[in-house]
Amino acid sequence: MSNQYKSSLNLPETSFAMRANLPTREPEFIKFWKDIDLYKTQREIFKGKPKFILHDGPPYANGDLHIGHAVNKILKDMIVKSRSQLGFDAPYVPGWDCHGLPIELVVEKKFGKVGVKIDAKTFRDECRKFALTQIDIQRSSFERFGVLGDFDNPYLTLDPKVEANIVRSLAKIVENGHLERGSRPVNWCLDCGSSLAEAEVEYEDKVSLSIDVRFKIADVKELSKLFEQNSNISNIKNLMS
């Protein structure tokens, strides 16, 4: 009886499988896109149409991807693909930030601190090697997310051409008079010796009973004798000299 009712219903027909079976189908989709060179094909089809450029802030090349990377890249990929469907030529060139403390910390854990267990040049070389290996790992992961872009020609901050363009851009800023010279404090990390951005500096409120009092020195010679007699304050003498 049930088969008779089923044949009497005007149900839609589809060639799609009833089960998504994503672990199997997803690699097939990615392989198909690569086989037809989908990104390059799109560039040729959309050539000459109005441009839509997404300036994507690059992730650090310092480890496996996590849910934050997925949310960031997938949402941006949706924007780029939707703009393509709206008639824009929307290329997407991914990139990686290959400098900075996140990469240095990983290398430091493996080889030790610069100037203690490893010299500066060797440390920089190891940072470069580590960053390049992480780029390859993250690239394949981004592609598994379904993100479409020119992953064969990404921009890397360690590329000499990119570094040169940064210097050229800074030179234009100076030439146009947008850079002013002045004095300001620069925060440094006492542990790793790297400069810190203002956002990386956190202050903890502390209630202290100590007090600093400034006195005028009436007799410098008598103060010098006091320094010589008390070794605990010899460092103060060095600071004053």
Secondary structure, 3 states (H helix, E strand, C coil): CHHHHHHHCCCCCCCCCCCCCHHHHHHHHHHHHHHCCHHHHHHHHCCCCCECCCCCCCCECCCCCCHHHHHHHHHHHHHHHHHHHCCCECCCCCEEECCCHHHHHHHHHHHCCECCCECHHHHHHHHHHHHHHHHHHHHHHHHHCCCCCCCCCCEECCCHHHHHHHHHHHHHHHHCCCCCCCCCCCEECCCCCCEECHHHCCCCCCCCCCCCCCCCCCCHHHHHHHHHHCHHHHHHHHHHC
